[in-house]
Structures are given as C-alpha cells and as structure tokens.
C-alpha cells in the first residue's frame, strides 16, 4: 500500500537551531515528491518539487533532499516566522492516471 | 496572478443538510482537485477534474460529488451531512500533471 510518513509529528526549536524534518515513503511508480508549508487557517503553500534520488532544492533557509526511500527538509538557522506545519506529498502513478498521497505533517515551532 | 479562491471561508450546517462549496482555480489551470483535511487524517483526496471530466476519485462515499464548468471553476457538493464531515475542504489547481498543486485557503465546514 502506498504510504507517506513524516517525523517528528512536532518539533520545537530555538531561533538559530538547525534541524531536519523527515518524510519516508513507500509508493510504486514515484513521479515526484513535494514539500508544502501550511500556516494556521490557510491552505498549503508550495515549496519544492523533487523528482529523482540525489536531487536537492534550496530556498532561503530551507533545503530539500531526496533519496530512494525518503526526503529531508533541512532548516538552517530558523527564525520564528518559519513556524508552520510542513507537509510532504508524493505523486504516484495510479491506474491510468496519477495520485497524490500526503503525510500528516510536522508542526514546527521556532522560539525567539 | 490571482491564486486559488474558495468560497465561502466558513460554513455551519446541521446534520442531514447538504452543502455546496465553490472553487476558482488559477487562471489557465485546467485541473482542479479537492481534499478533505482533518487533524487525525491529514489531507485525504476526494476527486480531480480536468476539462469538465472527473479524472480521478478517492475513497469517499457517494454523498460527496463534484463538477467542473467550462471556465474550470469547480463545485463540490456534500449531501446528507454527518458530524464526521466537519473538516477543512481544500481545493487545488494545477496547469498539468507535471506541475505542483496550488491550494486555496479552504472552506471550514462545521456540522452540528
């Protein structure tokens, strides 16, 4: 069964304390892996797409990496405004079409 | 470029009633997907429409239905509401299968 698991469920960091969020997946026919940020009361905001193992993408303090079994979202020297829920999703080949499977997210809190 | 617009933002309905939610995708995006988000289950896929045709469907009962109009705007309908239908309903649009989903800010549905 296709599955996406994110860890940890919640993370508290001090401002400037770097860390990584994990997204492990089991899917057949991976087409792409996506990272989103979701603020309270809002919809997910697209961050990155990764397509193949070894690929990396960066944006400000965030860097996403991909292996054959998992992806990491590295947060370097986070600031309080980085506090949000980070969602991982995989796009997999379905029967005749494709489908997205989302993880349940990591709630990140960055303390000043 | 305007983002995905969902209306209304909030809805309170009584068990047994029906409800219609609306979504206007990003201009030029022909694919519209709907997701249900709850704290325990995360984002669950409802269905996807492309050029007025349902292209994919998740594992939800027939009480959940949708449609897409020629201008790509989409509506989702839930009939015979149950307490468990209380959730954030998110609409997402994309330009094609190789592009990421872009989400609206959702409709918060409360069933009492």
Interface residues (C-beta under 8 A of the other chain):
Chain A: X31 X32 X34 X36 X41 X42 X43 X44 X45 X46 X49 X87 X89 X94 X97 X98 X99 X100 X101 X102 X103 X104 X105
Chain B: X4 X6 X33 X35 X41 X42 X43 X45 X48 X55 X56 X90 X92 X97 X98 X100 X101 X102 X103 X104 X105 X106
